[in-house]
């Protein structure tokens, strides 16, 4: 089983929205084999609490435009790690310090990576 086409479309739309607000280290995983509750995770980082909130707002606005509404949102008050659950996908927007500390990409590294659109900048290449 792999992430549905619709889930991948949502990931791409969320990634574009996050990139519009200068999110860094964008990375998406197909977690459908490991989790029954969702198909994909999108990870994004912001440099400070205000940027995290701006990224979250932009993702919600852009996904609402294509008919997706969050089932649940957690962590917005603190602005350090906001989780937006759309059912098919879960978006994690983290302050860069939380991103380093919790290292979600390490937890999910065995899952297939979902390719992001060319205009979205993911993690910097190791070889520069």
Order of alpha helices (4+ residues) and beta strands (2+ residues): alpha-beta-beta-alpha-beta-beta-beta-alpha-alpha-beta
